[in-house]
């Protein structure tokens, strides 16, 4: 799936946060595919169903039904992780 990337300011300042905007909304199926990166939690009781996928080196979060997700890379090899992540979403989503 095609996407655009925007680097966002991190309120803590020690990690880089990227916003990915897709051509189509993120679905539950997309969340399941992305859960290869960590533990998926979906909060369906929120006014808009929020999800996050968390592991030691990455945090992916967004709202089901919206075309954007935010991703934070916690690893010292952030650029390598970002490149792998972008290749994965290009092929799998």
C-alpha positions as a printed NumPy array, in Angstrom:
array([[  0.   ,   0.   ,   0.   ],
       [  1.264,   3.473,  -0.795],
       [  1.922,   5.792,   2.123],
       [  3.461,   9.118,   3.056],
       [  5.681,   9.72 ,   6.072],
       [  5.905,  12.748,   8.341],
       [  8.432,  13.049,  11.171],
       [  6.715,  14.408,  14.272],
       [  8.068,  16.068,  17.39 ],
       [  8.442,  13.727,  20.349],
       [  7.361,  15.353,  23.6  ],
       [ 10.125,  13.505,  25.471],
       [ 12.671,  14.324,  22.806],
       [ 14.793,  11.192,  22.826],
       [ 13.004,   9.17 ,  20.129],
       [ 11.781,   9.872,  16.635],
       [  8.077,   9.584,  15.964],
       [  6.793,   9.054,  12.441],
       [  3.254,   9.466,  11.174],
       [  2.339,   7.19 ,   8.287],
       [ -0.657,   8.158,   6.178],
       [ -2.132,   5.508,   3.911],
       [ -4.436,   5.733,   0.904],
       [ -7.066,   3.692,   2.812],
       [ -8.195,   3.518,   6.442],
       [ -6.468,   1.115,   8.809],
       [ -8.699,  -1.898,   9.499],
       [ -8.685,  -4.631,  12.141],
       [ -7.08 ,  -6.845,   9.501],
       [ -4.211,  -4.335,   9.11 ],
       [ -3.76 ,  -4.307,  12.9  ],
       [ -3.466,  -8.08 ,  12.895],
       [ -0.843,  -7.948,  10.13 ],
       [  1.131,  -5.278,  12.031],
       [  1.014,  -7.356,  15.218],
       [  4.044,  -9.241,  13.892],
       [  5.948,  -6.343,  15.53 ],
       [  4.631,  -6.849,  19.047],
       [  1.661,  -7.295,  21.328],
       [ -1.58 ,  -5.932,  19.862],
       [ -4.158,  -4.287,  22.106],
       [ -7.384,  -2.872,  20.704],
       [ -9.52 ,  -0.665,  22.925],
       [-12.998,  -1.055,  21.464],
       [-14.718,   0.776,  24.343],
       [-13.129,   4.093,  23.36 ],
       [-15.316,   6.468,  21.31 ],
       [-13.082,   5.562,  18.358],
       [-11.434,   2.109,  18.534],
       [ -7.807,   2.828,  19.456],
       [ -5.057,   0.262,  19.012],
       [ -1.412,  -0.046,  19.883],
       [  1.25 ,  -2.607,  19.158],
       [  4.159,  -2.551,  21.56 ],
       [  7.512,  -4.281,  21.709],
       [ 10.871,  -3.352,  23.198],
       [ 12.018,  -1.519,  20.062],
       [  8.795,  -0.163,  18.505],
       [  5.399,   1.32 ,  19.344],
       [  2.707,   1.484,  16.659],
       [ -0.567,   3.216,  17.49 ],
       [ -3.621,   4.548,  15.76 ],
       [ -7.374,   4.515,  15.412],
       [ -9.135,   1.737,  13.515],
       [-10.892,   3.314,  10.554],
       [ -8.436,   6.213,  10.184],
       [ -5.746,   6.344,   7.464],
       [ -2.88 ,   7.296,   9.8  ],
       [ -0.715,   5.494,  12.343],
       [  2.122,   6.762,  14.52 ],
       [  5.264,   4.736,  14.968],
       [  8.046,   5.289,  17.502],
       [ 11.33 ,   3.413,  17.166],
       [ 13.157,   2.879,  20.495],
       [ 16.205,   1.024,  19.207],
       [ 19.613,   2.574,  18.677],
       [ 19.466,   1.287,  15.096],
       [ 16.327,   3.32 ,  14.421],
       [ 17.098,   3.913,  10.738],
       [ 17.468,   0.19 ,  10.059],
       [ 14.206,  -0.564,  11.878],
       [ 12.392,   2.209,  10.042],
       [ 13.596,   0.945,   6.667],
       [ 12.5  ,  -2.634,   7.446],
       [  9.135,  -1.411,   8.747],
       [  8.477,   0.653,   5.62 ],
       [  9.373,  -2.254,   3.33 ],
       [  7.035,  -4.479,   5.338],
       [  4.05 ,  -2.126,   5.167],
       [  4.633,  -1.496,   1.458],
       [  4.341,  -5.245,   0.795],
       [  1.829,  -6.368,   3.42 ],
       [ -0.747,  -3.589,   3.794]])
